[in-house]
């Protein structure tokens, strides 16, 4: 069984903006991949590995590492989205059609070890 989590508007329309989190590999609870699909703003973060441990310091470090890619504030205002696009130009220009036909800018390259990388 596959478990994933979605927060936001994932209705498949051009107004979609959501965070999706998937188990990686499927069936365990320590590693995940996460991506923001902000089609409304033509942004797709691509997939980023997330490792959760019982250690609160490690979880905080992981949240800080993922902040530049996944934090909600990047999508809240025009100015923040502009900063996001400047920092991550490969994540801009994403439409529903492009998402359906191309690999996102960052992909899972090894699901067994939960490794993601920039797609070519």
C-alpha positions as CSV (number, residue, x, y, z in Angstrom):
1,X,0.0,0.0,0.0
2,X,1.2,3.5,-0.9
3,X,0.7,6.4,1.5
4,X,1.1,10.0,0.6
5,X,0.0,13.3,2.1
6,X,-1.3,16.3,0.3
7,X,-2.0,19.8,1.6
8,X,-3.6,22.5,-0.5
9,X,-5.6,22.7,-3.7
10,X,-4.8,19.6,-5.8
11,X,-7.8,19.7,-8.1
12,X,-5.8,19.2,-11.3
13,X,-6.5,22.7,-12.6
14,X,-4.2,25.5,-13.5
15,X,-5.1,27.0,-10.0
16,X,-3.5,24.1,-8.2
17,X,-1.1,24.8,-5.4
18,X,-0.2,22.0,-3.0
19,X,2.5,20.3,-1.0
20,X,2.7,16.5,-1.6
21,X,4.7,14.2,0.6
22,X,5.4,10.5,-0.3
23,X,6.9,7.6,1.5
24,X,10.3,6.8,0.1
25,X,10.7,3.9,0.0
26,X,7.0,2.9,0.2
27,X,6.0,1.2,3.5
28,X,8.3,2.8,6.0
29,X,8.1,6.0,8.2
30,X,11.6,7.5,8.3
31,X,12.1,8.8,4.8
32,X,9.9,10.7,2.5
33,X,10.1,12.9,-0.6
34,X,8.2,16.3,-0.8
35,X,7.4,18.6,-3.6
36,X,5.4,21.9,-4.0
37,X,3.3,22.1,-7.1
38,X,2.3,25.8,-7.3
39,X,0.9,25.6,-10.8
40,X,-1.1,28.8,-10.1
41,X,2.2,30.6,-10.0
42,X,3.9,28.3,-12.6
43,X,6.3,26.9,-10.0
44,X,7.3,23.3,-9.3
45,X,9.9,22.6,-6.7
46,X,10.5,19.1,-7.7
47,X,11.1,16.2,-5.3
48,X,13.3,16.6,-2.3
49,X,14.3,13.9,0.2
50,X,13.1,14.3,3.8
51,X,14.5,12.2,6.6
52,X,12.8,12.1,9.9
53,X,14.4,10.9,13.1
54,X,13.3,10.8,16.7
55,X,15.9,13.4,17.5
56,X,14.4,16.9,17.6
57,X,17.6,18.6,16.6
58,X,17.8,16.4,13.4
59,X,14.2,17.2,12.6
60,X,14.9,21.0,13.0
61,X,18.0,20.7,10.8
62,X,16.0,18.9,8.2
63,X,13.3,21.6,8.2
64,X,16.0,24.3,7.8
65,X,17.6,22.4,4.9
66,X,14.2,22.2,3.1
67,X,13.1,25.7,3.9
68,X,14.5,27.2,0.6
69,X,12.5,24.8,-1.4
70,X,9.3,24.0,0.4
71,X,8.4,26.7,3.0
72,X,4.9,28.2,2.7
73,X,6.1,31.8,2.8
74,X,7.7,31.5,-0.7
75,X,4.3,31.2,-2.2
76,X,2.4,33.8,-0.1
77,X,3.3,37.0,-1.9
78,X,4.4,38.3,-5.3
79,X,7.7,39.5,-3.8
80,X,8.5,36.1,-2.2
81,X,7.6,34.2,-5.4
82,X,9.9,36.5,-7.3
83,X,12.7,35.7,-4.8
84,X,12.0,31.9,-5.2
85,X,12.1,32.2,-9.0
86,X,15.5,34.0,-8.8
87,X,16.9,31.4,-6.4
88,X,15.5,28.4,-8.4
89,X,15.1,29.3,-12.1
90,X,14.8,25.6,-13.0
91,X,11.5,25.5,-10.9
92,X,9.8,28.2,-12.9
93,X,7.6,28.0,-16.0
94,X,5.6,24.9,-15.0
95,X,2.1,24.5,-16.3
96,X,-0.3,21.5,-16.0
97,X,0.8,20.4,-19.4
98,X,4.5,20.6,-18.7
99,X,4.0,18.7,-15.4
100,X,2.2,15.9,-17.3
101,X,4.8,15.6,-20.0
102,X,8.2,16.3,-18.4
103,X,10.0,15.2,-15.3
104,X,10.0,17.8,-12.5
105,X,13.2,19.7,-11.9
106,X,14.3,17.4,-9.1
107,X,13.4,13.7,-9.2
108,X,13.8,10.5,-7.1
109,X,16.9,8.7,-8.5
110,X,17.0,5.9,-6.0
111,X,13.8,5.1,-4.2
112,X,15.4,2.3,-2.1
113,X,17.7,4.8,-0.4
114,X,15.5,7.9,-0.9
115,X,17.9,9.9,-3.0
116,X,16.7,12.8,-5.1
117,X,18.7,14.8,-7.7
118,X,18.4,17.5,-10.3
119,X,16.8,16.0,-13.5
120,X,18.6,16.4,-16.7
